[in-house]
Amino acid sequence: MAGITVIKCGGHEAVDPGAVCADAAELYRQGRDVVLGHGGSADIESLAERLGVQRRRLVSPDGVSARYTDDAMLEVVTLALAGRVKPRLVTALAAHGVPGVGLTGLDGGLLRARRKAVHRAVVDGRRVLVRDDHSGRVNAVRADLLTGLLDAGLVPVVSPPALAEDGTPVNTDADRALAAVAAALGAETLIMLTGAPGVLADVSDERSVVPVYRVPATGAPSDVSGGMRLKLVAAREALLGGVTRVLIADGRCANPAARALSGEATRIELDEDNTEEMTA
């Protein structure tokens, strides 16, 4: 399908899901095929606190931080995404007259992932191996399920968890999952709406948005920090998968997707000098 737009509604507490859904609805009314994806870090954190579930992070040797997902946290992630965030987005779309269908990666085997048997992490300055983390990386997407919904005039609302090889759920990074979805659909555009106005040259100055960021060939970019590093990895994977345009933009404002499409965003491109060396 041509002209598909995949919008990732970031889980940062400052991102305005109502504004994101209003923009998705406007694109839908314009006759565009839209897939809305989401994470839910703020909701996961608040629900974990309410349920008394310990929140921990795993930091890889190259500095990328990810949620540590033991049995209890996997349950929290599933409850927060499927039971809180997704109904909120589907309801917001409905308020604009748009029929949304909420799906986790478990539904119909939408997202398949390879479970990570071992995680390499740095704890107190030492490298350790973590073996009890329920997470993985999406390696297959049932694009036919999504295109069927799009053909029926519906807006899929997609999130983790995903289904592992053994038939059990695993947490997976929402940015990378939506990059895989965009690539599987041959999407024209992936818009990643976040709690920042784009990639910043100076993280302390929101006016320092970089118009174009050329993502390095491999590994996590060393010139950015925090969650933006993994977003750039996801953007690279989308571009390598054939997505034409990837934009990282501010999700805290009115008309966030429209602003991104009009140029108020950082456009991510592959580093031309190293394209031949890139791996997914």
C-alpha positions as CSV (number, residue, x, y, z in Angstrom):
1,M,0.0,0.0,0.0
2,A,1.3,3.4,-0.9
3,G,1.2,6.5,1.2
4,I,0.9,4.9,4.6
5,T,1.8,7.1,7.6
6,V,2.8,5.5,10.8
7,I,2.6,7.7,13.9
8,K,4.3,6.8,17.1
9,C,2.7,8.5,20.1
10,G,5.5,8.6,22.7
11,G,4.9,7.5,26.3
12,H,6.4,10.7,27.8
13,E,4.0,12.2,30.3
14,A,4.2,15.6,28.5
15,V,3.1,14.2,25.1
16,D,-0.5,15.1,24.4
17,P,-2.3,12.0,23.2
18,G,-5.4,14.0,22.4
19,A,-3.6,16.2,20.0
20,V,-1.9,13.2,18.4
21,C,-5.2,11.5,17.8
22,A,-6.7,14.7,16.4
23,D,-3.9,14.9,13.9
24,A,-4.3,11.2,13.0
25,A,-8.0,11.8,12.5
26,E,-7.3,14.7,10.2
27,L,-4.9,12.6,8.1
28,Y,-7.6,9.9,8.0
29,R,-10.2,12.4,6.7
30,Q,-7.7,13.4,4.0
31,G,-7.8,9.8,2.7
32,R,-4.5,8.8,4.1
33,D,-3.9,5.3,5.6
34,V,-2.8,5.8,9.2
35,V,-1.3,3.4,11.7
36,L,-1.0,4.7,15.3
37,G,1.5,3.1,17.5
38,H,2.3,3.8,21.1
39,G,4.4,3.0,24.1
40,G,3.4,4.1,27.6
41,S,6.4,4.8,29.9
42,A,4.6,7.3,32.1
43,D,1.6,4.9,32.6
44,I,3.9,2.0,33.2
45,E,5.8,3.8,35.8
46,S,2.7,5.1,37.6
47,L,1.0,1.7,37.5
48,A,4.1,-0.1,38.8
49,E,4.2,2.4,41.7
50,R,0.6,1.8,42.5
51,L,1.0,-2.0,42.5
52,G,4.3,-1.9,44.4
53,V,6.4,-3.4,41.6
54,Q,10.0,-2.6,41.6
55,R,11.2,-0.5,38.7
56,R,14.7,-1.1,37.4
57,R,16.7,-0.3,34.2
58,L,19.3,-2.3,32.3
59,V,22.2,-0.2,30.8
60,S,24.1,-1.9,28.0
61,P,27.8,-1.5,27.6
62,D,27.2,1.1,24.9
63,G,25.1,3.1,27.2
64,V,21.6,2.3,26.0
65,S,19.1,2.0,28.8
66,A,16.1,-0.3,28.7
67,R,13.4,-1.4,31.1
68,Y,14.2,-4.5,33.2
69,T,11.2,-6.8,32.6
70,D,10.8,-9.6,35.2
71,D,7.5,-11.5,35.6
72,A,5.8,-8.7,37.6
73,M,7.0,-5.9,35.3
74,L,5.8,-7.8,32.2
75,E,2.3,-8.0,33.8
76,V,2.5,-4.2,34.5
77,V,3.6,-3.4,31.0
78,T,0.7,-5.5,29.5
79,L,-1.9,-4.0,31.8
80,A,-0.7,-0.4,31.2
81,L,-0.4,-0.6,27.4
82,A,-3.5,-2.8,26.7
83,G,-5.7,-1.6,29.6
84,R,-4.9,2.1,29.9
85,V,-3.0,3.7,27.0
86,K,-4.7,1.9,24.1
87,P,-8.3,2.5,25.2
88,R,-7.5,6.1,25.8
89,L,-6.2,6.4,22.2
90,V,-9.0,4.4,20.6
91,T,-11.6,6.5,22.5
92,A,-9.9,9.8,21.4
93,L,-10.0,8.6,17.8
94,A,-13.7,7.8,18.2
95,A,-14.4,11.2,19.5
96,H,-13.2,12.5,16.1
97,G,-15.3,10.0,14.2
98,V,-12.5,7.7,13.4
99,P,-12.8,3.9,13.9
100,G,-9.7,2.7,15.7
101,V,-8.9,-1.0,16.4
102,G,-6.6,-1.7,19.4
103,L,-4.0,-4.4,19.0
104,T,-1.0,-5.6,21.0
105,G,1.6,-7.6,19.3
106,L,0.0,-10.7,20.8
107,D,-3.3,-10.3,18.8
108,G,-3.3,-12.5,15.8
109,G,0.5,-12.9,16.2
110,L,0.9,-9.3,14.9
111,L,4.4,-8.9,16.3
112,R,6.8,-11.8,16.6
113,A,10.0,-11.3,18.5
114,R,13.2,-13.2,19.2
115,R,13.5,-13.5,23.0
116,K,16.9,-12.3,24.3
117,A,18.4,-15.2,26.3
118,V,21.1,-13.1,27.8
119,H,21.4,-9.4,28.3
120,R,24.8,-7.7,28.8
121,A,24.5,-4.9,31.2
122,V,26.7,-2.7,33.3
123,V,26.0,-2.7,37.1
124,D,28.1,-0.7,39.5
125,G,30.8,-0.4,36.8
126,R,31.0,-4.2,36.2
127,R,29.7,-6.0,33.2
128,V,27.2,-8.7,34.1
129,L,24.9,-11.2,32.3
130,V,21.2,-10.9,33.0
131,R,19.2,-14.0,32.2
132,D,15.7,-13.4,33.7
133,D,14.6,-10.5,31.6
134,H,11.5,-11.0,29.5
135,S,12.2,-8.9,26.5
136,G,13.1,-9.3,22.8
137,R,13.4,-7.7,19.5
138,V,10.6,-7.8,16.8
139,N,11.7,-9.8,13.8
140,A,8.4,-10.4,12.0
141,V,5.2,-8.4,11.5
142,R,1.9,-9.7,10.2
143,A,1.5,-6.9,7.6
144,D,-1.5,-8.6,6.1
145,L,-3.4,-8.1,9.4
146,L,-2.8,-4.4,9.3
147,T,-3.4,-3.9,5.6
148,G,-6.7,-5.8,6.0
149,L,-7.8,-3.3,8.7
150,L,-6.6,-0.4,6.6
151,D,-8.5,-1.7,3.6
152,A,-11.6,-1.8,5.8
153,G,-11.2,1.9,6.6
154,L,-10.0,1.3,10.1
155,V,-7.0,2.8,12.0
156,P,-4.9,0.1,13.8
157,V,-3.6,1.2,17.2
158,V,-0.5,-0.9,17.9
159,S,1.8,-1.6,20.8
160,P,3.9,-4.2,22.6
161,P,4.1,-6.8,24.0
162,A,5.1,-9.2,21.2
163,L,4.9,-13.0,20.9
164,A,8.2,-14.9,21.3
165,E,9.1,-18.2,19.6
166,D,7.9,-20.2,22.6
167,G,4.4,-18.6,22.4
168,T,4.9,-16.4,25.5
169,P,4.8,-12.6,25.6
170,V,7.9,-10.5,25.7
171,N,8.3,-6.8,26.2
172,T,9.9,-5.0,23.2
173,D,10.9,-1.4,22.6
174,A,7.9,0.4,21.2
175,D,10.0,2.7,18.9
176,R,11.8,-0.3,17.3
177,A,8.5,-2.2,17.1
178,L,6.9,0.6,15.2
179,A,9.9,0.9,13.0
180,A,9.4,-2.7,12.1
181,V,5.7,-2.1,11.5
182,A,6.5,0.8,9.2
183,A,9.1,-1.2,7.2
184,A,6.7,-4.2,6.9
185,L,4.0,-2.0,5.5
186,G,6.3,-0.1,3.1
187,A,5.2,3.1,4.8
188,E,5.9,6.4,3.2
189,T,6.4,8.2,6.6
190,L,7.2,7.3,10.2
191,I,6.6,10.1,12.6
192,M,8.0,9.6,16.1
193,L,6.4,12.1,18.5
194,T,8.3,12.6,21.7
195,G,8.8,14.8,24.7
196,A,11.4,16.9,22.8
197,P,11.1,19.1,19.7
198,G,13.5,16.8,17.8
199,V,17.1,15.8,18.0
200,L,19.0,18.6,19.9
201,A,22.5,19.8,19.4
202,D,22.4,20.9,23.0
203,V,20.2,18.9,25.2
204,S,19.7,21.8,27.6
205,D,18.5,24.1,24.8
206,E,15.3,23.2,23.0
207,R,16.0,25.8,20.4
208,S,18.9,23.8,19.2
209,V,16.9,21.4,17.0
210,V,19.0,19.7,14.3
211,P,17.0,19.9,11.0
212,V,18.7,16.7,9.6
213,Y,20.4,14.0,11.7
214,R,22.5,11.5,9.8
215,V,22.4,8.3,11.9
216,P,25.7,6.4,12.1
217,A,26.1,3.0,10.5
218,T,26.1,0.8,13.6
219,G,25.6,1.0,17.3
220,A,23.9,3.7,19.4
221,P,24.8,7.3,18.4
222,S,27.4,8.7,20.8
223,D,26.4,12.3,20.5
224,V,23.0,12.0,22.0
225,S,21.8,10.7,25.4
226,G,18.8,9.1,27.1
227,G,15.9,7.7,25.2
228,M,16.8,9.6,22.0
229,R,19.6,7.1,21.4
230,L,17.2,4.2,21.0
231,K,14.9,6.3,18.9
232,L,17.7,6.9,16.4
233,V,18.5,3.2,16.3
234,A,14.8,2.6,15.5
235,A,14.8,5.3,12.9
236,R,17.8,3.7,11.2
237,E,16.1,0.3,11.2
238,A,13.0,1.9,9.6
239,L,15.1,3.6,6.8
240,L,17.0,0.4,6.2
241,G,13.7,-1.4,5.9
242,G,12.6,0.9,3.1
243,V,10.6,3.6,4.9
244,T,11.0,6.8,2.8
245,R,10.9,9.4,5.5
246,V,11.5,9.3,9.3
247,L,10.7,12.4,11.4
248,I,11.3,12.9,15.1
249,A,9.2,15.7,16.4
250,D,7.5,17.4,19.4
251,G,4.5,15.5,20.7
252,R,3.7,18.1,23.4
253,C,2.0,20.7,21.2
254,A,-1.2,21.2,19.2
255,N,-1.2,19.6,15.7
256,P,2.1,17.6,16.3
257,A,2.0,15.4,13.3
258,A,1.0,18.3,11.0
259,R,3.8,20.4,12.3
260,A,6.2,17.5,11.8
261,L,5.1,17.1,8.2
262,S,5.5,20.8,7.6
263,G,9.1,20.8,8.7
264,E,9.0,21.3,12.4
265,A,11.0,18.1,13.1
266,T,14.3,16.4,12.7
267,R,14.5,14.4,9.6
268,I,16.6,11.3,10.1
269,E,18.8,10.1,7.2
270,L,21.3,7.4,6.8
271,D,25.0,8.3,7.0
272,E,25.8,8.2,3.3
273,D,29.5,7.6,4.0
274,N,28.8,4.4,5.8
275,T,25.6,3.1,4.1
276,E,27.3,0.0,2.7
277,E,28.4,-1.0,6.2
278,M,25.0,-0.7,7.8
279,T,23.2,-3.6,9.3
280,A,19.6,-3.8,10.5
